[in-house]
Amino acid sequence: MMAAEKKSSTPNRPFLRRIVVTLGPLEEWRGKSRGEIVQFKSDGTLEGLRVTGTFQKTLMGMPQPSQISIYNLSRDTRNAIKGSLTKITVEAGWNNTDLRKVFQGSIMSSSSERNGPDIVTKLVALPGYGSLVRGVSSVTFGAGTPVSVAAQKLASDLPGMTVQGGNFQGVAGNIGPRGWSYAGATKDGLTRLGEEHGFSWSVQDGEVTAIGDRFMLGSYVELNGENGGLISIAPTLTGPMQIQSGVKIKALYVPGISAGHSIKVNSTLNPRLSGTYRIHTMSINIDAYSEAWTMDIESFRFPPGKK
């Protein structure tokens, strides 16, 4: 049993938000569910530990590292989590709602430093890192094999990751008449298959997901500028002619939303940017003890007539 934790010196900020961090039981890639775990709860009260997090999500393979900071852990706990590749799960929600998983991955590094009266332990983590560096495949698929079947077979070679058919949406078509063979790192095989057959894959919260390039999940959440959490929306411009290729959105974080989901935006300040978009990348910034509870999204308008 770990030593009792010190209370955070951060003033009570009753934002009615909850963050729960669970470490363990083993390295993520082992896929086990038994063993010792350590759990930290952050709920904006004086009794809770302060936990802050910045989480990166993307449709394309491996995102940038996510960072989690935990305030005033005991020395025993700080020492216990120094081991690399420890599994970490972060859940978030409101006090009157269920918690939703924000992040699951492997700790890459851990360090502690003093910040005024607080000792801040900073964790750097990546989703599925242990699995991605260990996954090796040697496969051959005959002509006519559904691409979705091939993608799921490759994904099953990532140790500890969950592979479900429902997470492979819009992955269409069949392997060509010459068949398809691959031997090497599983992550590179998935990337090659996706480039050849028009889909993107990633590891999301312990599960392998794949989405067709012209497919978007059903409308997941609506954001508007009056009472629906939209903070700002601006066009993304590219090329010498500054042609709009998408939008950048800042909004209050909606627990459960992730890369690949669709969002419907209704902007009163920029009505021409209103529309439905697919989330390509997103950065989530949460803290139960401050006003930080936002998500920054890079999205592209859903092509008309496609689903």
ChimeraX commands (.cxc) that place a marker at each C-alpha (Angstrom):
marker #1 position 0.00,0.00,0.00 radius 0.5
marker #1 position 1.41,3.38,-0.97 radius 0.5
marker #1 position 2.00,6.09,1.62 radius 0.5
marker #1 position -0.70,8.70,2.09 radius 0.5
marker #1 position -0.44,11.68,-0.23 radius 0.5
marker #1 position -0.07,15.29,0.84 radius 0.5
marker #1 position -2.89,17.66,0.10 radius 0.5
marker #1 position -2.31,20.16,-2.66 radius 0.5
marker #1 position -1.60,23.73,-1.63 radius 0.5
marker #1 position -3.70,24.89,-4.58 radius 0.5
marker #1 position -6.78,26.84,-3.38 radius 0.5
marker #1 position -10.16,25.15,-3.64 radius 0.5
marker #1 position -11.69,25.89,-7.06 radius 0.5
marker #1 position -15.16,24.25,-7.25 radius 0.5
marker #1 position -15.45,23.70,-11.02 radius 0.5
marker #1 position -17.32,20.39,-10.49 radius 0.5
marker #1 position -14.85,18.47,-12.62 radius 0.5
marker #1 position -13.14,15.15,-11.96 radius 0.5
marker #1 position -9.92,13.60,-13.20 radius 0.5
marker #1 position -8.80,10.10,-12.19 radius 0.5
marker #1 position -5.32,8.80,-13.00 radius 0.5
marker #1 position -4.60,5.07,-12.70 radius 0.5
marker #1 position -1.08,3.64,-12.91 radius 0.5
marker #1 position -0.57,-0.06,-13.56 radius 0.5
marker #1 position -1.08,-2.89,-13.17 radius 0.5
marker #1 position 1.69,-3.73,-15.69 radius 0.5
marker #1 position 3.28,-2.44,-18.83 radius 0.5
marker #1 position 0.54,-1.61,-21.33 radius 0.5
marker #1 position 1.88,-3.95,-24.00 radius 0.5
marker #1 position 1.48,-7.01,-21.74 radius 0.5
marker #1 position -2.29,-6.54,-21.79 radius 0.5
marker #1 position -2.76,-7.88,-18.26 radius 0.5
marker #1 position -5.45,-6.81,-15.79 radius 0.5
marker #1 position -4.06,-8.13,-12.52 radius 0.5
marker #1 position -1.50,-6.62,-10.19 radius 0.5
marker #1 position -0.99,-3.56,-8.03 radius 0.5
marker #1 position -2.38,-0.25,-9.19 radius 0.5
marker #1 position -1.99,3.28,-7.89 radius 0.5
marker #1 position -4.85,5.74,-8.38 radius 0.5
marker #1 position -5.01,9.51,-7.94 radius 0.5
marker #1 position -8.24,11.50,-7.83 radius 0.5
marker #1 position -8.55,15.19,-8.63 radius 0.5
marker #1 position -11.93,16.83,-8.04 radius 0.5
marker #1 position -11.28,20.51,-7.32 radius 0.5
marker #1 position -11.57,20.11,-3.54 radius 0.5
marker #1 position -8.97,20.56,-0.81 radius 0.5
marker #1 position -8.94,16.80,-0.25 radius 0.5
marker #1 position -8.01,15.97,-3.84 radius 0.5
marker #1 position -4.64,15.97,-5.56 radius 0.5
marker #1 position -4.13,18.44,-8.34 radius 0.5
marker #1 position -3.72,16.72,-11.70 radius 0.5
marker #1 position -3.19,18.57,-14.97 radius 0.5
marker #1 position -2.86,17.05,-18.40 radius 0.5
marker #1 position -2.22,17.94,-22.01 radius 0.5
marker #1 position -3.17,15.07,-24.31 radius 0.5
marker #1 position -2.46,14.75,-28.03 radius 0.5
marker #1 position -4.63,12.70,-30.39 radius 0.5
marker #1 position -4.36,12.12,-34.12 radius 0.5
marker #1 position -5.78,9.97,-36.91 radius 0.5
marker #1 position -2.30,9.17,-38.19 radius 0.5
marker #1 position -0.33,6.56,-36.26 radius 0.5
marker #1 position 1.53,7.86,-33.25 radius 0.5
marker #1 position 0.78,11.36,-31.88 radius 0.5
marker #1 position 3.14,13.69,-30.05 radius 0.5
marker #1 position 3.75,12.71,-26.40 radius 0.5
marker #1 position 1.10,13.62,-23.83 radius 0.5
marker #1 position 2.07,15.19,-20.50 radius 0.5
marker #1 position 0.49,14.63,-17.09 radius 0.5
marker #1 position 1.47,16.56,-13.96 radius 0.5
marker #1 position 0.54,15.33,-10.47 radius 0.5
marker #1 position 1.08,17.57,-7.46 radius 0.5
marker #1 position 2.47,16.55,-4.08 radius 0.5
marker #1 position 2.86,12.82,-4.34 radius 0.5
marker #1 position 4.62,11.08,-1.47 radius 0.5
marker #1 position 8.27,10.17,-1.96 radius 0.5
marker #1 position 7.42,6.45,-2.00 radius 0.5
marker #1 position 4.90,6.97,-4.79 radius 0.5
marker #1 position 7.28,9.15,-6.81 radius 0.5
marker #1 position 9.93,6.45,-6.59 radius 0.5
marker #1 position 7.45,3.70,-7.46 radius 0.5
marker #1 position 6.44,5.23,-10.80 radius 0.5
marker #1 position 9.94,5.86,-12.13 radius 0.5
marker #1 position 9.91,2.61,-14.09 radius 0.5
marker #1 position 9.46,3.07,-17.83 radius 0.5
marker #1 position 6.51,1.70,-19.85 radius 0.5
marker #1 position 4.18,1.61,-16.84 radius 0.5
marker #1 position 0.58,1.67,-18.04 radius 0.5
marker #1 position -1.27,4.93,-17.34 radius 0.5
marker #1 position -4.99,5.59,-17.79 radius 0.5
marker #1 position -6.61,9.01,-17.41 radius 0.5
marker #1 position -10.38,9.48,-17.11 radius 0.5
marker #1 position -12.30,12.74,-16.86 radius 0.5
marker #1 position -15.84,14.01,-16.44 radius 0.5
marker #1 position -18.16,16.14,-14.39 radius 0.5
marker #1 position -19.24,15.44,-10.83 radius 0.5
marker #1 position -22.72,14.44,-12.00 radius 0.5
marker #1 position -21.66,12.34,-15.03 radius 0.5
marker #1 position -19.75,9.15,-15.68 radius 0.5
marker #1 position -16.02,9.36,-16.25 radius 0.5
marker #1 position -14.81,8.93,-19.83 radius 0.5
marker #1 position -11.37,7.75,-20.85 radius 0.5
marker #1 position -9.16,10.60,-22.04 radius 0.5
marker #1 position -5.91,8.71,-22.44 radius 0.5
marker #1 position -4.33,5.29,-22.09 radius 0.5
marker #1 position -0.69,4.65,-22.82 radius 0.5
marker #1 position 2.79,3.96,-21.52 radius 0.5
marker #1 position 4.92,6.26,-19.36 radius 0.5
marker #1 position 8.10,7.23,-21.22 radius 0.5
marker #1 position 9.69,9.32,-18.49 radius 0.5
marker #1 position 9.01,10.64,-15.00 radius 0.5
marker #1 position 10.61,13.57,-13.19 radius 0.5
marker #1 position 9.80,15.66,-10.12 radius 0.5
marker #1 position 10.62,19.27,-9.35 radius 0.5
marker #1 position 9.69,21.84,-6.74 radius 0.5
marker #1 position 7.39,24.66,-7.81 radius 0.5
marker #1 position 6.89,27.03,-4.88 radius 0.5
marker #1 position 5.28,25.01,-2.06 radius 0.5
marker #1 position 4.42,22.12,-4.38 radius 0.5
marker #1 position 6.36,19.13,-5.66 radius 0.5
marker #1 position 5.22,18.47,-9.22 radius 0.5
marker #1 position 5.74,15.04,-10.79 radius 0.5
marker #1 position 5.71,15.28,-14.58 radius 0.5
marker #1 position 4.94,12.20,-16.65 radius 0.5
marker #1 position 5.50,11.95,-20.39 radius 0.5
marker #1 position 3.46,9.21,-22.06 radius 0.5
marker #1 position 2.55,7.80,-25.46 radius 0.5
marker #1 position -0.46,5.64,-26.37 radius 0.5
marker #1 position 0.49,2.09,-27.26 radius 0.5
marker #1 position 4.22,2.80,-27.36 radius 0.5
marker #1 position 5.31,-0.56,-25.94 radius 0.5
marker #1 position 3.04,-2.37,-28.40 radius 0.5
marker #1 position 4.11,-0.35,-31.42 radius 0.5
marker #1 position 7.83,-0.92,-30.88 radius 0.5
marker #1 position 7.31,-4.67,-30.25 radius 0.5
marker #1 position 4.73,-5.49,-32.92 radius 0.5
marker #1 position 6.17,-7.57,-35.78 radius 0.5
marker #1 position 4.17,-9.07,-38.66 radius 0.5
marker #1 position 4.74,-11.52,-41.49 radius 0.5
marker #1 position 1.57,-11.83,-43.56 radius 0.5
marker #1 position 0.32,-12.67,-47.05 radius 0.5
marker #1 position -3.22,-11.93,-48.21 radius 0.5
marker #1 position -4.68,-13.43,-51.35 radius 0.5
marker #1 position -6.51,-11.57,-54.09 radius 0.5
marker #1 position -9.99,-10.48,-53.05 radius 0.5
marker #1 position -9.28,-10.39,-49.30 radius 0.5
marker #1 position -11.25,-7.49,-47.79 radius 0.5
marker #1 position -8.87,-4.70,-46.82 radius 0.5
marker #1 position -10.64,-4.42,-43.45 radius 0.5
marker #1 position -9.79,-8.07,-42.72 radius 0.5
marker #1 position -6.15,-7.51,-43.65 radius 0.5
marker #1 position -5.94,-4.39,-41.48 radius 0.5
marker #1 position -7.43,-6.19,-38.48 radius 0.5
marker #1 position -5.04,-9.12,-38.92 radius 0.5
marker #1 position -2.07,-6.77,-38.92 radius 0.5
marker #1 position -3.42,-4.87,-35.91 radius 0.5
marker #1 position -3.77,-8.14,-33.97 radius 0.5
marker #1 position 0.04,-8.41,-34.03 radius 0.5
marker #1 position 0.30,-5.38,-31.70 radius 0.5
marker #1 position 0.65,-6.96,-28.23 radius 0.5
marker #1 position -1.77,-5.76,-25.58 radius 0.5
marker #1 position -3.94,-3.72,-27.95 radius 0.5
marker #1 position -7.68,-4.33,-28.38 radius 0.5
marker #1 position -8.78,-4.99,-31.96 radius 0.5
marker #1 position -12.52,-4.87,-32.72 radius 0.5
marker #1 position -14.25,-4.84,-36.08 radius 0.5
marker #1 position -16.38,-1.87,-35.00 radius 0.5
marker #1 position -13.23,0.27,-34.80 radius 0.5
marker #1 position -12.48,-0.27,-38.50 radius 0.5
marker #1 position -15.00,1.90,-40.27 radius 0.5
marker #1 position -14.97,3.02,-43.87 radius 0.5
marker #1 position -12.03,0.69,-44.60 radius 0.5
marker #1 position -13.32,-0.52,-47.96 radius 0.5
marker #1 position -12.17,-2.46,-50.98 radius 0.5
marker #1 position -10.33,-5.73,-51.57 radius 0.5
marker #1 position -6.73,-6.78,-52.05 radius 0.5
marker #1 position -5.77,-6.66,-55.76 radius 0.5
marker #1 position -5.19,-9.62,-58.11 radius 0.5
marker #1 position -1.49,-9.93,-57.17 radius 0.5
marker #1 position -2.20,-10.29,-53.47 radius 0.5
marker #1 position -0.38,-8.38,-50.73 radius 0.5
marker #1 position 2.58,-9.45,-48.60 radius 0.5
marker #1 position 4.49,-7.76,-45.83 radius 0.5
marker #1 position 7.17,-8.62,-43.27 radius 0.5
marker #1 position 8.50,-6.16,-40.71 radius 0.5
marker #1 position 7.30,-3.76,-38.02 radius 0.5
marker #1 position 3.51,-3.98,-37.70 radius 0.5
marker #1 position 3.06,-0.21,-37.49 radius 0.5
marker #1 position 4.87,0.27,-40.81 radius 0.5
marker #1 position 2.77,-2.45,-42.41 radius 0.5
marker #1 position -0.46,-0.77,-41.29 radius 0.5
marker #1 position 0.79,2.55,-42.64 radius 0.5
marker #1 position 1.71,1.01,-46.01 radius 0.5
marker #1 position -1.66,-0.77,-46.30 radius 0.5
marker #1 position -3.47,2.46,-45.37 radius 0.5
marker #1 position -1.57,4.52,-47.95 radius 0.5
marker #1 position -2.37,1.99,-50.66 radius 0.5
marker #1 position -6.05,1.56,-49.81 radius 0.5
marker #1 position -7.13,4.93,-48.43 radius 0.5
marker #1 position -7.46,4.74,-44.68 radius 0.5
marker #1 position -5.77,6.16,-41.58 radius 0.5
marker #1 position -5.01,4.19,-38.44 radius 0.5
marker #1 position -4.05,5.07,-34.88 radius 0.5
marker #1 position -4.02,3.79,-31.32 radius 0.5
marker #1 position -6.78,5.40,-29.26 radius 0.5
marker #1 position -7.03,4.61,-25.55 radius 0.5
marker #1 position -5.73,1.07,-25.81 radius 0.5
marker #1 position -7.60,0.21,-29.02 radius 0.5
marker #1 position -6.49,0.15,-32.64 radius 0.5
marker #1 position -8.78,2.21,-34.85 radius 0.5
marker #1 position -8.89,2.71,-38.62 radius 0.5
marker #1 position -11.07,5.11,-40.59 radius 0.5
marker #1 position -11.44,5.42,-44.34 radius 0.5
marker #1 position -10.12,8.66,-45.81 radius 0.5
marker #1 position -13.59,9.60,-47.07 radius 0.5
marker #1 position -15.48,8.34,-44.06 radius 0.5
marker #1 position -16.62,10.18,-40.96 radius 0.5
marker #1 position -18.23,8.86,-37.81 radius 0.5
marker #1 position -21.79,9.98,-37.11 radius 0.5
marker #1 position -22.31,13.40,-35.53 radius 0.5
marker #1 position -20.93,13.09,-32.03 radius 0.5
marker #1 position -21.31,16.54,-30.53 radius 0.5
marker #1 position -22.59,19.97,-31.52 radius 0.5
marker #1 position -20.67,23.12,-30.64 radius 0.5
marker #1 position -22.14,26.60,-30.84 radius 0.5
marker #1 position -20.97,30.02,-29.75 radius 0.5
marker #1 position -23.83,30.85,-27.38 radius 0.5
marker #1 position -24.10,28.04,-24.85 radius 0.5
marker #1 position -22.57,25.00,-26.52 radius 0.5
marker #1 position -18.93,25.37,-25.56 radius 0.5
marker #1 position -17.48,26.90,-28.75 radius 0.5
marker #1 position -14.76,29.44,-27.90 radius 0.5
marker #1 position -13.39,30.26,-31.34 radius 0.5
marker #1 position -13.15,29.00,-34.91 radius 0.5
marker #1 position -10.75,30.20,-37.60 radius 0.5
marker #1 position -9.94,29.02,-41.14 radius 0.5
marker #1 position -6.78,27.08,-41.93 radius 0.5
marker #1 position -5.24,28.64,-45.05 radius 0.5
marker #1 position -2.64,26.95,-47.26 radius 0.5
marker #1 position -0.65,27.70,-50.41 radius 0.5
marker #1 position 0.29,30.99,-52.06 radius 0.5
marker #1 position -3.37,31.71,-52.78 radius 0.5
marker #1 position -4.25,31.10,-49.12 radius 0.5
marker #1 position -6.99,28.61,-49.93 radius 0.5
marker #1 position -9.00,27.34,-46.98 radius 0.5
marker #1 position -8.23,23.68,-46.30 radius 0.5
marker #1 position -9.96,23.33,-42.95 radius 0.5
marker #1 position -10.54,25.02,-39.63 radius 0.5
marker #1 position -8.98,25.33,-36.21 radius 0.5
marker #1 position -11.46,25.12,-33.35 radius 0.5
marker #1 position -11.10,25.91,-29.67 radius 0.5
marker #1 position -13.89,24.75,-27.36 radius 0.5
marker #1 position -14.64,23.48,-23.88 radius 0.5
marker #1 position -13.51,19.87,-23.61 radius 0.5
marker #1 position -16.24,17.29,-24.13 radius 0.5
marker #1 position -15.24,14.04,-22.33 radius 0.5
marker #1 position -15.25,11.09,-24.70 radius 0.5
marker #1 position -14.57,12.95,-27.93 radius 0.5
marker #1 position -11.52,11.85,-29.91 radius 0.5
marker #1 position -9.78,11.94,-33.28 radius 0.5
marker #1 position -11.99,10.61,-36.06 radius 0.5
marker #1 position -15.23,11.76,-34.46 radius 0.5
marker #1 position -17.36,14.30,-36.24 radius 0.5
marker #1 position -18.41,17.62,-34.78 radius 0.5
marker #1 position -21.10,20.03,-35.91 radius 0.5
marker #1 position -20.16,23.68,-35.48 radius 0.5
marker #1 position -22.62,26.55,-35.40 radius 0.5
marker #1 position -20.73,29.84,-35.11 radius 0.5
marker #1 position -22.63,33.09,-34.63 radius 0.5
marker #1 position -19.48,35.22,-35.13 radius 0.5
marker #1 position -18.26,33.34,-38.21 radius 0.5
marker #1 position -21.38,31.74,-39.71 radius 0.5
marker #1 position -19.62,30.94,-43.00 radius 0.5
marker #1 position -17.42,28.50,-41.07 radius 0.5
marker #1 position -20.38,26.66,-39.62 radius 0.5
marker #1 position -20.59,23.06,-40.75 radius 0.5
marker #1 position -19.70,19.48,-39.96 radius 0.5
marker #1 position -16.06,18.49,-39.62 radius 0.5
marker #1 position -14.00,15.40,-38.93 radius 0.5
marker #1 position -11.40,15.73,-36.18 radius 0.5
marker #1 position -7.95,15.16,-37.65 radius 0.5
marker #1 position -5.82,16.17,-34.66 radius 0.5
marker #1 position -6.69,17.49,-31.22 radius 0.5
marker #1 position -4.95,18.72,-28.09 radius 0.5
marker #1 position -6.82,18.40,-24.78 radius 0.5
marker #1 position -5.89,20.56,-21.79 radius 0.5
marker #1 position -7.60,19.76,-18.47 radius 0.5
marker #1 position -7.19,20.79,-14.83 radius 0.5
marker #1 position -9.88,20.40,-12.13 radius 0.5
marker #1 position -8.36,23.28,-10.15 radius 0.5
marker #1 position -8.33,26.02,-12.79 radius 0.5
marker #1 position -10.23,27.27,-15.81 radius 0.5
marker #1 position -8.26,24.94,-18.09 radius 0.5
marker #1 position -10.78,22.50,-19.57 radius 0.5
marker #1 position -10.42,22.99,-23.31 radius 0.5
marker #1 position -9.69,21.21,-26.57 radius 0.5
marker #1 position -7.92,22.58,-29.64 radius 0.5
marker #1 position -9.02,20.81,-32.80 radius 0.5
marker #1 position -7.75,20.79,-36.36 radius 0.5
marker #1 position -10.53,19.62,-38.64 radius 0.5
marker #1 position -11.55,19.45,-42.25 radius 0.5
marker #1 position -15.04,19.96,-43.61 radius 0.5
marker #1 position -16.84,16.72,-44.40 radius 0.5
marker #1 position -17.20,16.27,-48.19 radius 0.5
marker #1 position -20.86,16.77,-49.21 radius 0.5
marker #1 position -22.78,13.61,-49.99 radius 0.5
marker #1 position -20.37,11.28,-48.20 radius 0.5
marker #1 position -21.01,9.25,-45.09 radius 0.5
marker link #1:1,2 radius 0.2
marker link #1:2,3 radius 0.2
marker link #1:3,4 radius 0.2
marker link #1:4,5 radius 0.2
marker link #1:5,6 radius 0.2
marker link #1:6,7 radius 0.2
marker link #1:7,8 radius 0.2
marker link #1:8,9 radius 0.2
marker link #1:9,10 radius 0.2
marker link #1:10,11 radius 0.2
marker link #1:11,12 radius 0.2
marker link #1:12,13 radius 0.2
marker link #1:13,14 radius 0.2
marker link #1:14,15 radius 0.2
marker link #1:15,16 radius 0.2
marker link #1:16,17 radius 0.2
marker link #1:17,18 radius 0.2
marker link #1:18,19 radius 0.2
marker link #1:19,20 radius 0.2
marker link #1:20,21 radius 0.2
marker link #1:21,22 radius 0.2
marker link #1:22,23 radius 0.2
marker link #1:23,24 radius 0.2
marker link #1:24,25 radius 0.2
marker link #1:25,26 radius 0.2
marker link #1:26,27 radius 0.2
marker link #1:27,28 radius 0.2
marker link #1:28,29 radius 0.2
marker link #1:29,30 radius 0.2
marker link #1:30,31 radius 0.2
marker link #1:31,32 radius 0.2
marker link #1:32,33 radius 0.2
marker link #1:33,34 radius 0.2
marker link #1:34,35 radius 0.2
marker link #1:35,36 radius 0.2
marker link #1:36,37 radius 0.2
marker link #1:37,38 radius 0.2
marker link #1:38,39 radius 0.2
marker link #1:39,40 radius 0.2
marker link #1:40,41 radius 0.2
marker link #1:41,42 radius 0.2
marker link #1:42,43 radius 0.2
marker link #1:43,44 radius 0.2
marker link #1:44,45 radius 0.2
marker link #1:45,46 radius 0.2
marker link #1:46,47 radius 0.2
marker link #1:47,48 radius 0.2
marker link #1:48,49 radius 0.2
marker link #1:49,50 radius 0.2
marker link #1:50,51 radius 0.2
marker link #1:51,52 radius 0.2
marker link #1:52,53 radius 0.2
marker link #1:53,54 radius 0.2
marker link #1:54,55 radius 0.2
marker link #1:55,56 radius 0.2
marker link #1:56,57 radius 0.2
marker link #1:57,58 radius 0.2
marker link #1:58,59 radius 0.2
marker link #1:59,60 radius 0.2
marker link #1:60,61 radius 0.2
marker link #1:61,62 radius 0.2
marker link #1:62,63 radius 0.2
marker link #1:63,64 radius 0.2
marker link #1:64,65 radius 0.2
marker link #1:65,66 radius 0.2
marker link #1:66,67 radius 0.2
marker link #1:67,68 radius 0.2
marker link #1:68,69 radius 0.2
marker link #1:69,70 radius 0.2
marker link #1:70,71 radius 0.2
marker link #1:71,72 radius 0.2
marker link #1:72,73 radius 0.2
marker link #1:73,74 radius 0.2
marker link #1:74,75 radius 0.2
marker link #1:75,76 radius 0.2
marker link #1:76,77 radius 0.2
marker link #1:77,78 radius 0.2
marker link #1:78,79 radius 0.2
marker link #1:79,80 radius 0.2
marker link #1:80,81 radius 0.2
marker link #1:81,82 radius 0.2
marker link #1:82,83 radius 0.2
marker link #1:83,84 radius 0.2
marker link #1:84,85 radius 0.2
marker link #1:85,86 radius 0.2
marker link #1:86,87 radius 0.2
marker link #1:87,88 radius 0.2
marker link #1:88,89 radius 0.2
marker link #1:89,90 radius 0.2
marker link #1:90,91 radius 0.2
marker link #1:91,92 radius 0.2
marker link #1:92,93 radius 0.2
marker link #1:93,94 radius 0.2
marker link #1:94,95 radius 0.2
marker link #1:95,96 radius 0.2
marker link #1:96,97 radius 0.2
marker link #1:97,98 radius 0.2
marker link #1:98,99 radius 0.2
marker link #1:99,100 radius 0.2
marker link #1:100,101 radius 0.2
marker link #1:101,102 radius 0.2
marker link #1:102,103 radius 0.2
marker link #1:103,104 radius 0.2
marker link #1:104,105 radius 0.2
marker link #1:105,106 radius 0.2
marker link #1:106,107 radius 0.2
marker link #1:107,108 radius 0.2
marker link #1:108,109 radius 0.2
marker link #1:109,110 radius 0.2
marker link #1:110,111 radius 0.2
marker link #1:111,112 radius 0.2
marker link #1:112,113 radius 0.2
marker link #1:113,114 radius 0.2
marker link #1:114,115 radius 0.2
marker link #1:115,116 radius 0.2
marker link #1:116,117 radius 0.2
marker link #1:117,118 radius 0.2
marker link #1:118,119 radius 0.2
marker link #1:119,120 radius 0.2
marker link #1:120,121 radius 0.2
marker link #1:121,122 radius 0.2
marker link #1:122,123 radius 0.2
marker link #1:123,124 radius 0.2
marker link #1:124,125 radius 0.2
marker link #1:125,126 radius 0.2
marker link #1:126,127 radius 0.2
marker link #1:127,128 radius 0.2
marker link #1:128,129 radius 0.2
marker link #1:129,130 radius 0.2
marker link #1:130,131 radius 0.2
marker link #1:131,132 radius 0.2
marker link #1:132,133 radius 0.2
marker link #1:133,134 radius 0.2
marker link #1:134,135 radius 0.2
marker link #1:135,136 radius 0.2
marker link #1:136,137 radius 0.2
marker link #1:137,138 radius 0.2
marker link #1:138,139 radius 0.2
marker link #1:139,140 radius 0.2
marker link #1:140,141 radius 0.2
marker link #1:141,142 radius 0.2
marker link #1:142,143 radius 0.2
marker link #1:143,144 radius 0.2
marker link #1:144,145 radius 0.2
marker link #1:145,146 radius 0.2
marker link #1:146,147 radius 0.2
marker link #1:147,148 radius 0.2
marker link #1:148,149 radius 0.2
marker link #1:149,150 radius 0.2
marker link #1:150,151 radius 0.2
marker link #1:151,152 radius 0.2
marker link #1:152,153 radius 0.2
marker link #1:153,154 radius 0.2
marker link #1:154,155 radius 0.2
marker link #1:155,156 radius 0.2
marker link #1:156,157 radius 0.2
marker link #1:157,158 radius 0.2
marker link #1:158,159 radius 0.2
marker link #1:159,160 radius 0.2
marker link #1:160,161 radius 0.2
marker link #1:161,162 radius 0.2
marker link #1:162,163 radius 0.2
marker link #1:163,164 radius 0.2
marker link #1:164,165 radius 0.2
marker link #1:165,166 radius 0.2
marker link #1:166,167 radius 0.2
marker link #1:167,168 radius 0.2
marker link #1:168,169 radius 0.2
marker link #1:169,170 radius 0.2
marker link #1:170,171 radius 0.2
marker link #1:171,172 radius 0.2
marker link #1:172,173 radius 0.2
marker link #1:173,174 radius 0.2
marker link #1:174,175 radius 0.2
marker link #1:175,176 radius 0.2
marker link #1:176,177 radius 0.2
marker link #1:177,178 radius 0.2
marker link #1:178,179 radius 0.2
marker link #1:179,180 radius 0.2
marker link #1:180,181 radius 0.2
marker link #1:181,182 radius 0.2
marker link #1:182,183 radius 0.2
marker link #1:183,184 radius 0.2
marker link #1:184,185 radius 0.2
marker link #1:185,186 radius 0.2
marker link #1:186,187 radius 0.2
marker link #1:187,188 radius 0.2
marker link #1:188,189 radius 0.2
marker link #1:189,190 radius 0.2
marker link #1:190,191 radius 0.2
marker link #1:191,192 radius 0.2
marker link #1:192,193 radius 0.2
marker link #1:193,194 radius 0.2
marker link #1:194,195 radius 0.2
marker link #1:195,196 radius 0.2
marker link #1:196,197 radius 0.2
marker link #1:197,198 radius 0.2
marker link #1:198,199 radius 0.2
marker link #1:199,200 radius 0.2
marker link #1:200,201 radius 0.2
marker link #1:201,202 radius 0.2
marker link #1:202,203 radius 0.2
marker link #1:203,204 radius 0.2
marker link #1:204,205 radius 0.2
marker link #1:205,206 radius 0.2
marker link #1:206,207 radius 0.2
marker link #1:207,208 radius 0.2
marker link #1:208,209 radius 0.2
marker link #1:209,210 radius 0.2
marker link #1:210,211 radius 0.2
marker link #1:211,212 radius 0.2
marker link #1:212,213 radius 0.2
marker link #1:213,214 radius 0.2
marker link #1:214,215 radius 0.2
marker link #1:215,216 radius 0.2
marker link #1:216,217 radius 0.2
marker link #1:217,218 radius 0.2
marker link #1:218,219 radius 0.2
marker link #1:219,220 radius 0.2
marker link #1:220,221 radius 0.2
marker link #1:221,222 radius 0.2
marker link #1:222,223 radius 0.2
marker link #1:223,224 radius 0.2
marker link #1:224,225 radius 0.2
marker link #1:225,226 radius 0.2
marker link #1:226,227 radius 0.2
marker link #1:227,228 radius 0.2
marker link #1:228,229 radius 0.2
marker link #1:229,230 radius 0.2
marker link #1:230,231 radius 0.2
marker link #1:231,232 radius 0.2
marker link #1:232,233 radius 0.2
marker link #1:233,234 radius 0.2
marker link #1:234,235 radius 0.2
marker link #1:235,236 radius 0.2
marker link #1:236,237 radius 0.2
marker link #1:237,238 radius 0.2
marker link #1:238,239 radius 0.2
marker link #1:239,240 radius 0.2
marker link #1:240,241 radius 0.2
marker link #1:241,242 radius 0.2
marker link #1:242,243 radius 0.2
marker link #1:243,244 radius 0.2
marker link #1:244,245 radius 0.2
marker link #1:245,246 radius 0.2
marker link #1:246,247 radius 0.2
marker link #1:247,248 radius 0.2
marker link #1:248,249 radius 0.2
marker link #1:249,250 radius 0.2
marker link #1:250,251 radius 0.2
marker link #1:251,252 radius 0.2
marker link #1:252,253 radius 0.2
marker link #1:253,254 radius 0.2
marker link #1:254,255 radius 0.2
marker link #1:255,256 radius 0.2
marker link #1:256,257 radius 0.2
marker link #1:257,258 radius 0.2
marker link #1:258,259 radius 0.2
marker link #1:259,260 radius 0.2
marker link #1:260,261 radius 0.2
marker link #1:261,262 radius 0.2
marker link #1:262,263 radius 0.2
marker link #1:263,264 radius 0.2
marker link #1:264,265 radius 0.2
marker link #1:265,266 radius 0.2
marker link #1:266,267 radius 0.2
marker link #1:267,268 radius 0.2
marker link #1:268,269 radius 0.2
marker link #1:269,270 radius 0.2
marker link #1:270,271 radius 0.2
marker link #1:271,272 radius 0.2
marker link #1:272,273 radius 0.2
marker link #1:273,274 radius 0.2
marker link #1:274,275 radius 0.2
marker link #1:275,276 radius 0.2
marker link #1:276,277 radius 0.2
marker link #1:277,278 radius 0.2
marker link #1:278,279 radius 0.2
marker link #1:279,280 radius 0.2
marker link #1:280,281 radius 0.2
marker link #1:281,282 radius 0.2
marker link #1:282,283 radius 0.2
marker link #1:283,284 radius 0.2
marker link #1:284,285 radius 0.2
marker link #1:285,286 radius 0.2
marker link #1:286,287 radius 0.2
marker link #1:287,288 radius 0.2
marker link #1:288,289 radius 0.2
marker link #1:289,290 radius 0.2
marker link #1:290,291 radius 0.2
marker link #1:291,292 radius 0.2
marker link #1:292,293 radius 0.2
marker link #1:293,294 radius 0.2
marker link #1:294,295 radius 0.2
marker link #1:295,296 radius 0.2
marker link #1:296,297 radius 0.2
marker link #1:297,298 radius 0.2
marker link #1:298,299 radius 0.2
marker link #1:299,300 radius 0.2
marker link #1:300,301 radius 0.2
marker link #1:301,302 radius 0.2
marker link #1:302,303 radius 0.2
marker link #1:303,304 radius 0.2
marker link #1:304,305 radius 0.2
marker link #1:305,306 radius 0.2
marker link #1:306,307 radius 0.2
view
